[in-house]
């Protein structure tokens, strides 16, 4: 986890050197300190947490555990209810809302002309696109001190890092156009070490890295194992047939419309290849043969359950869970499932029962829906059924089990199909991870927009 922090009121620069964006930052300081300040209970002002909607209740639960003295308000409900809640902000210490509701309610906050003590953007990668309403809305909220919490400050491009800094320190990294010319293009396209070091020097004072091994010295070991599987004869025949067809179609598409306008078709072709590796029946109706990966996965789960372990299984394809559920039921293995359709209140109930009930052995979790914000330390085995483009996304999912409160060693399995696109995705993860490791000294992965050469290599 990285925290990016700036205190407009207390932090000042000394000396005559001009800091990039200094004039605009000084304007921000004046802007912040000149706002009308409304005291809350005990003469203090409230702080605001903005998080994904699925994590708002999780924030409230953590406050109850570690800071019971804080009076907390979650902004939710109908528009009428939210209007009333926002009018009562000054009665609370901590206010929690979601990115989705904040962009709907932004005018209500501005009408109140409220200045928070702290504003905390949780999972700040939600601000990665500066043109979205998520980013525009939160940047309009007034606060003395701004925090950005994220395990993935860079998921796809350096523009995302710029957008986060534009929230905490408007102008510090210049306009995006200038930032791109000075840093993003030289670093990403030209691999300029000089530009990388200059940018790193600018951002380091404001980044606090949370490294588990340094902060949580009592945390048990984590072992990562790549388990390879080979496709069966029919599965392999389908894969090679579709690969040949996709290569030809993509080449013709690029020739006709150009690389930039062929992105959707390319992604669709890559998705089909990944699905075949998982199980051809994900999109081939009437497919009767098996999947070597599913067979391997069930075997790993059965062995782990027999040995007394509890398992988190992540997949990017929720339709895979239908097949897994059938296999688990046949073996009498009790399980839970969490996908994007799981309600927020139900998520908390499932998490609590999974951690406490020894009879629930497996938790099937959609990578996108449950990759962040869950405390699942009841599990000590994590299985990644299919590789995701961003290694950081997989790492965040793994950390649902490997976190504070974990007493057992954690075993992580990555299931990779040999001689397939999955091997190439895995190699790409390792390659891209090095750039961010140099940039931010963190273990998140850097998956920039793939070049044409990298895309075509996936079809080889």
Secondary structure, DSSP 8 states (H G I E B T S, - for coil): -EEEEEETTT----SS---TTHHHHHHHHHHHHTS-----GGG---EEEEE-GGGHHHHHHHHHHH-TTS-EEE--SSHHHHHHHHHTGGG-SEEEEEHHHHHHHHHHHHHHT-EEEEEEEETGGGG-STTSHHHHHHTTSEEEEEEEEES-S-SS-HHHHHHHHHHHSTTTT--HHHHIIIIIHHHHTT--HHHHHHHHHHHHTTEEE--HHHH-TT---EEEEEEEE---HHHHHHHHHHHHHHHHHHHHHHHHH-SGGGHHHHHHHHHHHHHHHH-GGGTSTT--S--HHHHHHHHHHHHHHHTT--EEEEES-TTHHHHHHHHHHHTT--EEEE-TTS-HHHHHHHHHHHHH-TT--EEEEEHHHHSSS---TT--EEEESS--S-HHHHHHHHTTTSSTT--S-EEEEEEEETTSHHHHHHHHHHHHHHHHHHHHSS---------HHHHHHHT-
